[in-house]
Amino acid sequence: MRRRNAMGAALIAVAALGLGACGGGTDDGSASGATRTLDTVMGEVEIPQNPEKVVVLDTDKIDTALTLGVTPVGAARAGETELPGYLDGLEGVETVGTLTDPDLEKIEQLRPDLILGTQFRQEQFYDELTAIAPTVFTENVGVTWKENFLLDGDALGKKEEAEQKLAAYERRAEEFGQSLGDPSETTVSIVRFMPDHIRYYGPEGFSGIVVADTGLARTELQEMEGAEDRRFGRLSAEEIDRADADYLFYTAYGEDAEKAQGETTQSALWTSMTAVGEGRSFNIDDEVWMTGIGVTAANMILDDLEKHVQA
């Protein structure tokens, strides 16, 4: 009898081991190794149910992670700049190269269980990244920032929270526009000084989408009707007055651009603009308006609009 009981116990133990090897965890993801499938621009990706060590390779991914209470173990920076200064909680986060040249060796050393990036910037590294950890790419940045936020939120295991935060932002934008009466009667211009040229921003860039969500209008130039790319266009310093509007928001990308901005904003053409002459031109944070590309940055743009734009 004792022998039969011992054999039975051994068989139960073997069966339990077999089930553990085949199961991959529980449905709620509470067990280690639980995964699920996410549909991405690169195809279906098997990702952890509850990722714990995330590396992010674009600025929108940094904003998304922090917005949803996730501190990444590693993040890529934009060019020679540091990680975004407008976000709290990045202390101690490892820098893993740049947006267009991620440091694969450093990423591997961090042993992430999820990598978030964009096809637009990192497609050539996709195979190497997937060899390190499950990798979720969105297709573009900027124009699809809301869809990206929801997909990345889903990948982080924060789908419902992402939906709630995006909806709250959209409500806030709409309510601000309504507080102005008819926001479509007020025009907004967005200008960015680059090291070698000046850009004006249209309705399909990140900041342009945020402005549109309030119902505020753009100038005819910045509506960019008929343009193939409605994110931004170019102006020369000799035609900067074409950027005039009821409200003008301007910024610069990097030190060389700041120097160019300083020269242009001292010119007679700049000071001749109505927005400048009437005190309705404002120097804004480039990280927030241009490279943030997430719900936290979008809400900070609304902060600026609420502060400066009046009915």
Secondary structure, DSSP 8 states (H G I E B T S, - for coil): -HHHHHHHHHHHHHHHHHHHHHH-S-TTS-STT-EEEEEETTEEEEEESS--SEEE-SHHHHHHHHHTT---SEEEESTTS-S-TTSSS-TT-EEEEESSSB-HHHHHHH--SEEEEEHHHHGGGHHHHHHHS-EEEES-SSTTHHHHHHHHHHHTT-HHHHHHHHHHHHHHHHHHHHHTSSGGGSEEEEEEE-SS-EEEE-TTSHHHHHHHHHT-EE-HHHH-TT-S--SEEEE-GGGGGGG--SEEEEEESSHHHHHHHHHHTTSHHHHTSHHHHTT-EEE--HIIIII--SHHHHHHHHHHHHHH---
